[in-house]
Amino acid sequence: MTAQDKISRYSPEFDVAVRGDTITADRYITREWMELENKHLWPKVWHLGGVLADLEEEGDFIRHNFGKESVVMVRQADGGVKAFYNTCPHRGNRLVLGDVGSAPRLTCGYHGWQFDPDGTLVHVQDPDDFAGGNPCGKVTLSELRCDTWGPFVFWCMDDDVAPLHEWLWPYTERLAGYKLDNWVRVLNVSADCDFNWKIIRDNFNESYHLPTIHPELATFINDGLPTTVFEMYENGHNAMWMIGHQATSRKDYVSGDVPPGLYEAAEAWGIDPKEYRGRTADIREAVIKAKRERGAEAGYDYSTMTDQQLVDYFHCTLFPNLTITMSPEQCQILRTEPHPTDPEKCVFQHWCLYPPNAKMAEVVTPVGPAPLRHDAIHRHSVYGDGVSLGFVADQDLSIGTTQQQGLNSRGFKGCLLPGQEKRVQRFHEKLNDMVLGHPTKARE
């Protein structure tokens, strides 16, 4: 066993060898790389389009703009959901201009062509003025693959990509105990950012930055490497299990008073933190016991969750650009998407979902308290304008612009990574295989 193996814990069951490809700067800064991603990457993955809460009745629709593309997902009469490219087959005008809405027909604002929720053209002006006869009933919107999982709606541009539930593996199984189906999206915020979409993806593919960028988390999340388990899967997804309700093992929090953060987490479940002075690591088991005994009384259903799920944090990174961070009372969605034309810009999105709870009218989100209802906080901003995207998310984004600037330097020769950042290495090697069709030269 090497020294690296002793501190970087990769699951023996879920691990993938890496080649050591150089992580080059061009992938963050050039239009050539951006165009290759548009051609070879984005059509080959499933995209999270929205939540089913916006699609309750026939004709309800949601729009998802992605780069230069735009997709509309529409609730059907049979209860299913279909997805269409947001373009009119007449002259290409975008049909839907809002993010969410409902209409018996999708109507083009240019010449008034109308389409049923199933995408069939049902009305045109001057229907007899077409050489082939009335096009109604013959012309349809261009359809994409569409499927659902839990409270989410996904779409995909390529017919050869694995079905959604197969593509999501292992998360359909690993997250089943949380019973996400009826969770409520309370927070829905996004921002335009001045850095490439992969910068934040790299950040979410490692925990090396936690002690420096998020030092306050160390008082109630154990970010020590010996207790963190990393997993990597053949399909490109990866995960990190991090012990919660326990202070970091990087410092001695065990022998003294219970630190802030952990103190409040204990109090929230009726546990007196003062009784745990000198044995703060025992609070985790006490919280598990309290949740099992008093969870239902507090309005939560923990019956299908494991003890680990009750108190720990499961950080799931889906290739290439979607992260799900799970705890028993909150599901965070963190995603970066490419700018339509500029490789040095992106859109960052942050959603938070919460389990329905008849005992709670309000929840605490990363940007403050909010009513426990759909999209109680919904806004788009420009990063740096003073509008928070969540305290921890703000910290993550704080390094984006300066890293983008540094990647443009002639002095940057490629990333030099420790073993614990193996997931970053794997992410870029997967990109190389899909985007370039070959590895890059290993860093010397």
Secondary structure, 3 states (H helix, E strand, C coil): CCHHHHHCCECCCCCCCCCCECCCCHHHHCHHHHHHHHHHCHHHCCEEEEEHHHCCCCCEEEEEEECCEEEEEEECCCCCEEEEECCCCCCCCCCCCCCEEECCCEECCCCCCEECCCCEEEECCCHHHCCCCCCCCCCECCEEEEEEECCEEEEECCCCCCCHHHHCCCHHHHCHHHCHHHCEEEEEEEEEECCCHHHHHHHHCCCCCHHHHCHHHHHCEECCHHHCEEEECCCCCEEEEEEECCCCCCCCCCCCCCCCCHHHHHHCCCCCHHHHCCCHHHHHHHHHHHHHHHCCCCCCCCCCCCHHHHHCEEEEEECCCEEEEEECCEEEEEEEEECCCCCCCEEEEEEEEECCCCCCCEEEECCEEEECCCCCEEEEEECCCCCCCCHHHHHHHCCHHHHHHHHCCCCCCCCCCCHHHHHHHHHHHHHHHHHHCCCCCECC
